[in-house]
Amino acid sequence: MKITKDMTIGEILDLDIDVAPYFLNMGMHCLGCPASRGESLEDACFVHGVDPDDLIEELNTYFENVQ
């Protein structure tokens, strides 16, 4: 599974809830809110001033190591 900019935060959390700290570290503290279910990773990064490519790399590294 590869994480992409178009995936929603909810989709990523559904894959493995243990990635929540990656989002919390970027300042996204409302992971349970409805917006997180429909907001793309790219949009969330834009709103929180995070480079989406950096976060995608971190998430993909995580998923490569847990499977």
N, C-alpha and C positions, 0 to 999 in steps of 0.2 A: 504494500500500500504506500503510495506516495502522496504526501500532502501538497496541495496546490493553493494558489491565491483565491481560486473560485470556490473552494469548499467553505461551508459555513462553520462557525465556531461550534455550533451544536453537533454537527457531523463529526468533527474532530474529537470532541469530548465523548461522543458515543463510542468511538473506536477504543478509547482508553482514558478514563477519568483521571488517571495519574498525570496527564499532561496539564491539568489545571494550573499548577504553579507557573508554567510558562506564560500563561495569560495573566495571572495575578502579578507576576514580575513586570509586565509591560503596563500595568495600571488598570487592567480590565477586571474590576472587582465584582461585577454584577453578572457572573457566569450563569446564574439561574434566571435572569430576566428574559422576557420574550425576544428582545432584540438580539441576544446572543444566539438564538435559534435560527435567525434569518440573516444575520450579518455575515458577510464574507470575511475571510481572514484578511484580505487586502483592505477592505473598508475599516475593519477594526484597527488594523495597524495605522492606517491614515489618521483616524480619529485620535489615537493615542501616541502619535509621533514616533512610531516604530518602523524600522525598515522591514517590509514584508519578506524580503529575500533572506535576511538574517534569521527571522523567526522560523521560516520554512526550513532552512538548513538545520536549525536546532531540533525542530519537531521531527524531521525526517531521520536525523541521527538517532533520536530517541527511539523511534519506531523500528529502525534497523537493528537496534541493540536489544529490544525486548522480544523479538520474534524469533 
